[in-house]
Amino acid sequence: MRYFLALSDATQVADPSEAFSAAATYVAALREQFDEHEFFHRLEEDVRELAGHLEQDLRQYYRARGLGMFEQVELEQRLRECVDHALGQLG
């Protein structure tokens, strides 16, 4: 979540290391549970759903702190970058 908070704040430099690590853990666990077809199907669904949750969480975070609107970032694209990195780690 810190990575996505940093992305939404133009004053911060966003370090994706923690997000890459979390994505790698998730992708590896998901891959162990399903065959290739089902794995990619579920991964696609999960990325879309998670991007929506992240956007809602960021909006709530900013609203609760009276910070106004967060800077709109392409959350789903950034999340996909983390997942793509994780897929590259699987080999």
N, C-alpha and C positions, 0 to 999 in steps of 0.2 A: 504494500500500500504506500510505503514511503516514496517509492519511485514515481508512482502516479500522482502523489501529492506534489512532488517536486516538478513534475511535468506541467502541472496546472498552475505553478507559481513561476512567473517569468524572472523572479529574482534569484532563483535557485538553479544549480546545475544538477541535473538528474543523473544519478549513477544507477545503471540497470543491474548491477551485480547481484543484489539480493533477489530481484525479480527473476533474473535468469536462473538462479539457484532453485527458487521455489517452483518455477515452471519445469525445470529438469526433474525435480522430485515427483511432481504431479504426472508428467508425461510418462516417466518410467513406471510408475505405479499403475497408470491406466493401461499401458502397453502390456503389462503382465496379465491383466484380467481378460483381454479380448483378442480375437483374431484381428488381422490387419484391417479388413473392411469395417468391422464394428468399431475398432479403435479410432480410425479416422472419422467415422460418422459421429461418434460420441465427442471426440475432441473438437470437431467443428461446432457442434451444438453447445458444448461447454464454453468455448471461447466467446461465442455470441452472448450467451447468458451472463458470463462473468463480466464482460465489457459493460453490459447494462447495469449490473450491480455496482460496478466501480463508479460509473457515472452518477448513479443515485447517491452512493455513499459520499462522493466528493461534493455534490450539491448540498447534501445535508450537513457535511462538515463545515463548509463555508458559511452556510446560512446560520448554523448554530453559533458560530463565532462572530457573527455580524460582519463578515468579510466581503459581503456582496457576492457577485457571481464569480465563480472560478473561471480562469481562462480556458476556453474550450480547446481541448486537445483531441487528437484522434486516438482515443483510448483503445478501440478495438484493433487498430493498426499497430499500436505499440505493444499490446498484449500478444498479437500474432508474431511480432518480432521476437518476443521472449519465447514463445512456443516454437518458432522456427529454430531458434538457437538450441533449444532443448532437443528438438528432433535431430539436429546435427550432432548432438552429443551421443545420441543412441547409436549412430553409425550406420 
